[in-house]
């Protein structure tokens, strides 16, 4: 779900690749993504770098 918010602006090929390589799913419906998310096979890891207090904290970068 987080990747969808980011990709609405950060829509370059490099940004999309970054999202996919870090567990985001693009161009899939929520229904299609649910089984993988429930099984923890496809987990977005955005907060590792972009979470509160992290090096690329989105709140700090989007002031």
PDB file of N, CA, C and O in Angstrom:
ATOM      1  N   UNK A   1       0.803  -1.214   0.000  1.00  0.00           N
ATOM      2  CA  UNK A   1       0.000   0.000   0.000  1.00  0.00           C
ATOM      3  C   UNK A   1       0.840   1.270   0.000  1.00  0.00           C
ATOM      4  O   UNK A   1       0.458   2.264  -0.618  1.00  0.00           O
ATOM      5  N   UNK A   2       1.982   1.249   0.687  1.00  0.00           N
ATOM      6  CA  UNK A   2       2.818   2.445   0.729  1.00  0.00           C
ATOM      7  C   UNK A   2       3.394   2.755  -0.636  1.00  0.00           C
ATOM      8  O   UNK A   2       3.468   3.921  -1.025  1.00  0.00           O
ATOM      9  N   UNK A   3       3.797   1.745  -1.362  1.00  0.00           N
ATOM     10  CA  UNK A   3       4.410   1.950  -2.676  1.00  0.00           C
ATOM     11  C   UNK A   3       3.476   2.724  -3.598  1.00  0.00           C
ATOM     12  O   UNK A   3       3.931   3.562  -4.376  1.00  0.00           O
ATOM     13  N   UNK A   4       2.194   2.457  -3.521  1.00  0.00           N
ATOM     14  CA  UNK A   4       1.234   3.153  -4.370  1.00  0.00           C
ATOM     15  C   UNK A   4       1.237   4.651  -4.135  1.00  0.00           C
ATOM     16  O   UNK A   4       1.103   5.432  -5.077  1.00  0.00           O
ATOM     17  N   UNK A   5       1.386   5.052  -2.894  1.00  0.00           N
ATOM     18  CA  UNK A   5       1.435   6.483  -2.580  1.00  0.00           C
ATOM     19  C   UNK A   5       2.692   7.117  -3.164  1.00  0.00           C
ATOM     20  O   UNK A   5       2.635   8.221  -3.706  1.00  0.00           O
ATOM     21  N   UNK A   6       3.804   6.441  -3.057  1.00  0.00           N
ATOM     22  CA  UNK A   6       5.078   6.994  -3.546  1.00  0.00           C
ATOM     23  C   UNK A   6       5.102   7.090  -5.067  1.00  0.00           C
ATOM     24  O   UNK A   6       5.533   8.098  -5.627  1.00  0.00           O
ATOM     25  N   UNK A   7       4.639   6.042  -5.725  1.00  0.00           N
ATOM     26  CA  UNK A   7       4.696   5.967  -7.183  1.00  0.00           C
ATOM     27  C   UNK A   7       3.792   6.999  -7.844  1.00  0.00           C
ATOM     28  O   UNK A   7       3.966   7.296  -9.026  1.00  0.00           O
ATOM     29  N   UNK A   8       2.839   7.547  -7.115  1.00  0.00           N
ATOM     30  CA  UNK A   8       1.977   8.567  -7.720  1.00  0.00           C
ATOM     31  C   UNK A   8       2.788   9.790  -8.151  1.00  0.00           C
ATOM     32  O   UNK A   8       2.384  10.492  -9.078  1.00  0.00           O
ATOM     33  N   UNK A   9       3.912  10.057  -7.506  1.00  0.00           N
ATOM     34  CA  UNK A   9       4.809  11.156  -7.910  1.00  0.00           C
ATOM     35  C   UNK A   9       6.152  10.641  -8.407  1.00  0.00           C
ATOM     36  O   UNK A   9       6.664  11.103  -9.427  1.00  0.00           O
ATOM     37  N   UNK A  10       6.711   9.693  -7.691  1.00  0.00           N
ATOM     38  CA  UNK A  10       8.023   9.131  -8.032  1.00  0.00           C
ATOM     39  C   UNK A  10       7.792   8.002  -9.035  1.00  0.00           C
ATOM     40  O   UNK A  10       7.802   6.825  -8.675  1.00  0.00           O
ATOM     41  N   UNK A  11       7.581   8.381 -10.308  1.00  0.00           N
ATOM     42  CA  UNK A  11       7.131   7.404 -11.297  1.00  0.00           C
ATOM     43  C   UNK A  11       8.154   7.062 -12.379  1.00  0.00           C
ATOM     44  O   UNK A  11       7.784   6.526 -13.424  1.00  0.00           O
ATOM     45  N   UNK A  12       9.416   7.358 -12.150  1.00  0.00           N
ATOM     46  CA  UNK A  12      10.448   7.009 -13.134  1.00  0.00           C
ATOM     47  C   UNK A  12      10.694   5.500 -13.113  1.00  0.00           C
ATOM     48  O   UNK A  12      10.289   4.809 -12.178  1.00  0.00           O
ATOM     49  N   UNK A  13      11.353   5.004 -14.140  1.00  0.00           N
ATOM     50  CA  UNK A  13      11.702   3.581 -14.184  1.00  0.00           C
ATOM     51  C   UNK A  13      12.580   3.206 -13.002  1.00  0.00           C
ATOM     52  O   UNK A  13      12.414   2.137 -12.415  1.00  0.00           O
ATOM     53  N   UNK A  14      13.514   4.084 -12.651  1.00  0.00           N
ATOM     54  CA  UNK A  14      14.406   3.811 -11.515  1.00  0.00           C
ATOM     55  C   UNK A  14      13.618   3.726 -10.211  1.00  0.00           C
ATOM     56  O   UNK A  14      13.879   2.850  -9.386  1.00  0.00           O
ATOM     57  N   UNK A  15      12.659   4.626 -10.021  1.00  0.00           N
ATOM     58  CA  UNK A  15      11.848   4.607  -8.797  1.00  0.00           C
ATOM     59  C   UNK A  15      11.011   3.334  -8.727  1.00  0.00           C
ATOM     60  O   UNK A  15      10.909   2.712  -7.669  1.00  0.00           O
ATOM     61  N   UNK A  16      10.416   2.951  -9.843  1.00  0.00           N
ATOM     62  CA  UNK A  16       9.606   1.727  -9.867  1.00  0.00           C
ATOM     63  C   UNK A  16      10.463   0.499  -9.584  1.00  0.00           C
ATOM     64  O   UNK A  16      10.038  -0.398  -8.857  1.00  0.00           O
ATOM     65  N   UNK A  17      11.657   0.452 -10.150  1.00  0.00           N
ATOM     66  CA  UNK A  17      12.567  -0.667  -9.887  1.00  0.00           C
ATOM     67  C   UNK A  17      12.937  -0.714  -8.414  1.00  0.00           C
ATOM     68  O   UNK A  17      12.983  -1.791  -7.819  1.00  0.00           O
ATOM     69  N   UNK A  18      13.200   0.443  -7.823  1.00  0.00           N
ATOM     70  CA  UNK A  18      13.540   0.539  -6.396  1.00  0.00           C
ATOM     71  C   UNK A  18      12.405  -0.046  -5.550  1.00  0.00           C
ATOM     72  O   UNK A  18      12.651  -0.800  -4.609  1.00  0.00           O
ATOM     73  N   UNK A  19      11.181   0.300  -5.886  1.00  0.00           N
ATOM     74  CA  UNK A  19      10.019  -0.190  -5.142  1.00  0.00           C
ATOM     75  C   UNK A  19       9.925  -1.711  -5.233  1.00  0.00           C
ATOM     76  O   UNK A  19       9.771  -2.390  -4.218  1.00  0.00           O
ATOM     77  N   UNK A  20      10.019  -2.239  -6.445  1.00  0.00           N
ATOM     78  CA  UNK A  20       9.878  -3.683  -6.646  1.00  0.00           C
ATOM     79  C   UNK A  20      11.014  -4.447  -5.953  1.00  0.00           C
ATOM     80  O   UNK A  20      10.779  -5.477  -5.321  1.00  0.00           O
ATOM     81  N   UNK A  21      12.233  -3.941  -6.076  1.00  0.00           N
ATOM     82  CA  UNK A  21      13.379  -4.614  -5.453  1.00  0.00           C
ATOM     83  C   UNK A  21      13.296  -4.625  -3.928  1.00  0.00           C
ATOM     84  O   UNK A  21      13.942  -5.442  -3.272  1.00  0.00           O
ATOM     85  N   UNK A  22      12.500  -3.715  -3.370  1.00  0.00           N
ATOM     86  CA  UNK A  22      12.370  -3.632  -1.916  1.00  0.00           C
ATOM     87  C   UNK A  22      11.020  -4.132  -1.410  1.00  0.00           C
ATOM     88  O   UNK A  22      10.583  -3.763  -0.321  1.00  0.00           O
ATOM     89  N   UNK A  23      10.363  -4.973  -2.207  1.00  0.00           N
ATOM     90  CA  UNK A  23       9.163  -5.657  -1.741  1.00  0.00           C
ATOM     91  C   UNK A  23       7.837  -5.068  -2.143  1.00  0.00           C
ATOM     92  O   UNK A  23       6.795  -5.623  -1.794  1.00  0.00           O
ATOM     93  N   UNK A  24       7.833  -3.960  -2.867  1.00  0.00           N
ATOM     94  CA  UNK A  24       6.575  -3.369  -3.306  1.00  0.00           C
ATOM     95  C   UNK A  24       6.007  -4.100  -4.507  1.00  0.00           C
ATOM     96  O   UNK A  24       6.749  -4.710  -5.277  1.00  0.00           O
ATOM     97  N   UNK A  25       4.714  -4.043  -4.665  1.00  0.00           N
ATOM     98  CA  UNK A  25       4.045  -4.660  -5.806  1.00  0.00           C
ATOM     99  C   UNK A  25       3.404  -3.563  -6.641  1.00  0.00           C
ATOM    100  O   UNK A  25       2.674  -2.720  -6.120  1.00  0.00           O
ATOM    101  N   UNK A  26       3.679  -3.578  -7.928  1.00  0.00           N
ATOM    102  CA  UNK A  26       3.115  -2.578  -8.831  1.00  0.00           C
ATOM    103  C   UNK A  26       2.205  -3.252  -9.847  1.00  0.00           C
ATOM    104  O   UNK A  26       2.418  -4.405 -10.223  1.00  0.00           O
ATOM    105  N   UNK A  27       1.203  -2.528 -10.279  1.00  0.00           N
ATOM    106  CA  UNK A  27       0.282  -3.004 -11.309  1.00  0.00           C
ATOM    107  C   UNK A  27      -0.427  -4.304 -10.938  1.00  0.00           C
ATOM    108  O   UNK A  27      -0.664  -5.153 -11.798  1.00  0.00           O
ATOM    109  N   UNK A  28      -0.761  -4.458  -9.671  1.00  0.00           N
ATOM    110  CA  UNK A  28      -1.570  -5.591  -9.229  1.00  0.00           C
ATOM    111  C   UNK A  28      -2.713  -5.053  -8.380  1.00  0.00           C
ATOM    112  O   UNK A  28      -2.575  -4.026  -7.714  1.00  0.00           O
ATOM    113  N   UNK A  29      -3.818  -5.740  -8.409  1.00  0.00           N
ATOM    114  CA  UNK A  29      -4.943  -5.321  -7.579  1.00  0.00           C
ATOM    115  C   UNK A  29      -4.683  -5.730  -6.135  1.00  0.00           C
ATOM    116  O   UNK A  29      -3.885  -6.628  -5.864  1.00  0.00           O
ATOM    117  N   UNK A  30      -5.353  -5.075  -5.232  1.00  0.00           N
ATOM    118  CA  UNK A  30      -5.223  -5.428  -3.812  1.00  0.00           C
ATOM    119  C   UNK A  30      -5.643  -6.884  -3.603  1.00  0.00           C
ATOM    120  O   UNK A  30      -5.029  -7.603  -2.815  1.00  0.00           O
ATOM    121  N   UNK A  31      -6.683  -7.314  -4.305  1.00  0.00           N
ATOM    122  CA  UNK A  31      -7.152  -8.694  -4.175  1.00  0.00           C
ATOM    123  C   UNK A  31      -6.070  -9.677  -4.593  1.00  0.00           C
ATOM    124  O   UNK A  31      -5.861 -10.694  -3.931  1.00  0.00           O
ATOM    125  N   UNK A  32      -5.383  -9.378  -5.687  1.00  0.00           N
ATOM    126  CA  UNK A  32      -4.320 -10.269  -6.166  1.00  0.00           C
ATOM    127  C   UNK A  32      -3.124 -10.269  -5.224  1.00  0.00           C
ATOM    128  O   UNK A  32      -2.447 -11.288  -5.091  1.00  0.00           O
ATOM    129  N   UNK A  33      -2.857  -9.156  -4.576  1.00  0.00           N
ATOM    130  CA  UNK A  33      -1.691  -9.046  -3.698  1.00  0.00           C
ATOM    131  C   UNK A  33      -1.930  -9.637  -2.310  1.00  0.00           C
ATOM    132  O   UNK A  33      -0.970  -9.991  -1.626  1.00  0.00           O
ATOM    133  N   UNK A  34      -3.181  -9.752  -1.881  1.00  0.00           N
ATOM    134  CA  UNK A  34      -3.488 -10.188  -0.513  1.00  0.00           C
ATOM    135  C   UNK A  34      -2.883 -11.535  -0.115  1.00  0.00           C
ATOM    136  O   UNK A  34      -2.305 -11.627   0.968  1.00  0.00           O
ATOM    137  N   UNK A  35      -2.986 -12.587  -0.939  1.00  0.00           N
ATOM    138  CA  UNK A  35      -2.418 -13.876  -0.499  1.00  0.00           C
ATOM    139  C   UNK A  35      -0.920 -13.792  -0.198  1.00  0.00           C
ATOM    140  O   UNK A  35      -0.460 -14.352   0.798  1.00  0.00           O
ATOM    141  N   UNK A  36      -0.166 -13.112  -1.032  1.00  0.00           N
ATOM    142  CA  UNK A  36       1.276 -12.986  -0.806  1.00  0.00           C
ATOM    143  C   UNK A  36       1.555 -12.160   0.442  1.00  0.00           C
ATOM    144  O   UNK A  36       2.467 -12.471   1.208  1.00  0.00           O
ATOM    145  N   UNK A  37       0.768 -11.105   0.645  1.00  0.00           N
ATOM    146  CA  UNK A  37       0.975 -10.261   1.817  1.00  0.00           C
ATOM    147  C   UNK A  37       0.679 -11.041   3.096  1.00  0.00           C
ATOM    148  O   UNK A  37       1.386 -10.894   4.092  1.00  0.00           O
ATOM    149  N   UNK A  38      -0.357 -11.861   3.068  1.00  0.00           N
ATOM    150  CA  UNK A  38      -0.710 -12.656   4.246  1.00  0.00           C
ATOM    151  C   UNK A  38       0.374 -13.676   4.576  1.00  0.00           C
ATOM    152  O   UNK A  38       0.618 -13.981   5.744  1.00  0.00           O
ATOM    153  N   UNK A  39       1.016 -14.196   3.547  1.00  0.00           N
ATOM    154  CA  UNK A  39       2.047 -15.215   3.749  1.00  0.00           C
ATOM    155  C   UNK A  39       3.419 -14.585   3.987  1.00  0.00           C
ATOM    156  O   UNK A  39       4.412 -15.298   4.131  1.00  0.00           O
ATOM    157  N   UNK A  40       3.478 -13.265   4.027  1.00  0.00           N
ATOM    158  CA  UNK A  40       4.730 -12.536   4.212  1.00  0.00           C
ATOM    159  C   UNK A  40       5.755 -12.845   3.130  1.00  0.00           C
ATOM    160  O   UNK A  40       6.960 -12.749   3.363  1.00  0.00           O
ATOM    161  N   UNK A  41       5.269 -13.220   1.933  1.00  0.00           N
ATOM    162  CA  UNK A  41       6.175 -13.465   0.821  1.00  0.00           C
ATOM    163  C   UNK A  41       6.542 -12.159   0.135  1.00  0.00           C
ATOM    164  O   UNK A  41       7.600 -12.048  -0.484  1.00  0.00           O
ATOM    165  N   UNK A  42       5.681 -11.193   0.248  1.00  0.00           N
ATOM    166  CA  UNK A  42       5.889  -9.924  -0.441  1.00  0.00           C
ATOM    167  C   UNK A  42       5.628  -8.804   0.560  1.00  0.00           C
ATOM    168  O   UNK A  42       4.496  -8.342   0.699  1.00  0.00           O
ATOM    169  N   UNK A  43       6.657  -8.377   1.245  1.00  0.00           N
ATOM    170  CA  UNK A  43       6.513  -7.380   2.291  1.00  0.00           C
ATOM    171  C   UNK A  43       7.297  -6.130   1.922  1.00  0.00           C
ATOM    172  O   UNK A  43       8.505  -6.188   1.690  1.00  0.00           O
ATOM    173  N   UNK A  44       6.607  -5.010   1.870  1.00  0.00           N
ATOM    174  CA  UNK A  44       7.287  -3.752   1.592  1.00  0.00           C
ATOM    175  C   UNK A  44       8.227  -3.423   2.747  1.00  0.00           C
ATOM    176  O   UNK A  44       7.835  -3.474   3.913  1.00  0.00           O
ATOM    177  N   UNK A  45       9.449  -3.091   2.416  1.00  0.00           N
ATOM    178  CA  UNK A  45      10.429  -2.760   3.455  1.00  0.00           C
ATOM    179  C   UNK A  45      10.769  -1.275   3.448  1.00  0.00           C
ATOM    180  O   UNK A  45      11.857  -0.884   3.869  1.00  0.00           O
ATOM    181  N   UNK A  46       9.850  -0.454   2.975  1.00  0.00           N
ATOM    182  CA  UNK A  46      10.073   0.991   2.845  1.00  0.00           C
ATOM    183  C   UNK A  46      10.551   1.634   4.144  1.00  0.00           C
ATOM    184  O   UNK A  46      11.448   2.477   4.133  1.00  0.00           O
ATOM    185  N   UNK A  47       9.952   1.235   5.257  1.00  0.00           N
ATOM    186  CA  UNK A  47      10.239   1.901   6.529  1.00  0.00           C
ATOM    187  C   UNK A  47      11.667   1.690   7.025  1.00  0.00           C
ATOM    188  O   UNK A  47      12.126   2.417   7.906  1.00  0.00           O
ATOM    189  N   UNK A  48      12.369   0.714   6.476  1.00  0.00           N
ATOM    190  CA  UNK A  48      13.759   0.496   6.883  1.00  0.00           C
ATOM    191  C   UNK A  48      14.586   1.753   6.597  1.00  0.00           C
ATOM    192  O   UNK A  48      15.419   2.144   7.414  1.00  0.00           O
ATOM    193  N   UNK A  49      14.363   2.377   5.457  1.00  0.00           N
ATOM    194  CA  UNK A  49      15.105   3.596   5.084  1.00  0.00           C
ATOM    195  C   UNK A  49      14.260   4.866   5.168  1.00  0.00           C
ATOM    196  O   UNK A  49      14.778   5.947   5.446  1.00  0.00           O
ATOM    197  N   UNK A  50      12.944   4.725   4.922  1.00  0.00           N
ATOM    198  CA  UNK A  50      12.074   5.895   4.816  1.00  0.00           C
ATOM    199  C   UNK A  50      11.185   6.113   6.035  1.00  0.00           C
ATOM    200  O   UNK A  50      10.326   6.994   6.017  1.00  0.00           O
ATOM    201  N   UNK A  51      11.374   5.330   7.089  1.00  0.00           N
ATOM    202  CA  UNK A  51      10.556   5.444   8.290  1.00  0.00           C
ATOM    203  C   UNK A  51      11.004   6.584   9.196  1.00  0.00           C
ATOM    204  O   UNK A  51      12.022   7.222   8.930  1.00  0.00           O
ATOM    205  N   UNK A  52      10.256   6.845  10.259  1.00  0.00           N
ATOM    206  CA  UNK A  52      10.575   7.920  11.199  1.00  0.00           C
ATOM    207  C   UNK A  52      11.995   7.797  11.763  1.00  0.00           C
ATOM    208  O   UNK A  52      12.386   6.750  12.278  1.00  0.00           O
ATOM    209  N   UNK A  53      12.748   8.880  11.653  1.00  0.00           N
ATOM    210  CA  UNK A  53      14.099   8.920  12.188  1.00  0.00           C
ATOM    211  C   UNK A  53      15.157   8.241  11.339  1.00  0.00           C
ATOM    212  O   UNK A  53      16.335   8.238  11.697  1.00  0.00           O
ATOM    213  N   UNK A  54      14.748   7.668  10.220  1.00  0.00           N
ATOM    214  CA  UNK A  54      15.696   6.969   9.347  1.00  0.00           C
ATOM    215  C   UNK A  54      16.382   7.958   8.414  1.00  0.00           C
ATOM    216  O   UNK A  54      15.987   9.120   8.327  1.00  0.00           O
ATOM    217  N   UNK A  55      17.411   7.487   7.721  1.00  0.00           N
ATOM    218  CA  UNK A  55      18.217   8.361   6.859  1.00  0.00           C
ATOM    219  C   UNK A  55      17.388   9.086   5.794  1.00  0.00           C
ATOM    220  O   UNK A  55      17.642  10.255   5.502  1.00  0.00           O
ATOM    221  N   UNK A  56      16.408   8.405   5.219  1.00  0.00           N
ATOM    222  CA  UNK A  56      15.581   9.004   4.173  1.00  0.00           C
ATOM    223  C   UNK A  56      14.125   9.129   4.635  1.00  0.00           C
ATOM    224  O   UNK A  56      13.199   8.825   3.884  1.00  0.00           O
ATOM    225  N   UNK A  57      13.939   9.576   5.866  1.00  0.00           N
ATOM    226  CA  UNK A  57      12.624   9.775   6.482  1.00  0.00           C
ATOM    227  C   UNK A  57      11.760  10.641   5.560  1.00  0.00           C
ATOM    228  O   UNK A  57      12.130  11.771   5.240  1.00  0.00           O
ATOM    229  N   UNK A  58      10.616  10.113   5.136  1.00  0.00           N
ATOM    230  CA  UNK A  58       9.769  10.846   4.193  1.00  0.00           C
ATOM    231  C   UNK A  58       9.250  12.160   4.765  1.00  0.00           C
ATOM    232  O   UNK A  58       9.087  13.130   4.025  1.00  0.00           O
ATOM    233  N   UNK A  59       8.990  12.209   6.059  1.00  0.00           N
ATOM    234  CA  UNK A  59       8.522  13.477   6.643  1.00  0.00           C
ATOM    235  C   UNK A  59       9.585  14.557   6.550  1.00  0.00           C
ATOM    236  O   UNK A  59       9.261  15.723   6.326  1.00  0.00           O
ATOM    237  N   UNK A  60      10.835  14.194   6.715  1.00  0.00           N
ATOM    238  CA  UNK A  60      11.925  15.171   6.636  1.00  0.00           C
ATOM    239  C   UNK A  60      12.174  15.598   5.186  1.00  0.00           C
ATOM    240  O   UNK A  60      12.476  16.761   4.917  1.00  0.00           O
ATOM    241  N   UNK A  61      12.043  14.650   4.260  1.00  0.00           N
ATOM    242  CA  UNK A  61      12.323  14.938   2.852  1.00  0.00           C
ATOM    243  C   UNK A  61      11.183  15.669   2.150  1.00  0.00           C
ATOM    244  O   UNK A  61      11.407  16.309   1.122  1.00  0.00           O
ATOM    245  N   UNK A  62       9.976  15.588   2.678  1.00  0.00           N
ATOM    246  CA  UNK A  62       8.819  16.198   2.030  1.00  0.00           C
ATOM    247  C   UNK A  62       8.278  17.397   2.798  1.00  0.00           C
ATOM    248  O   UNK A  62       7.075  17.655   2.768  1.00  0.00           O
ATOM    249  N   UNK A  63       9.139  18.127   3.481  1.00  0.00           N
ATOM    250  CA  UNK A  63       8.707  19.328   4.212  1.00  0.00           C
ATOM    251  C   UNK A  63       8.392  20.443   3.251  1.00  0.00           C
ATOM    252  O   UNK A  63       8.011  21.534   3.675  1.00  0.00           O
TER     253      UNK A  63
END
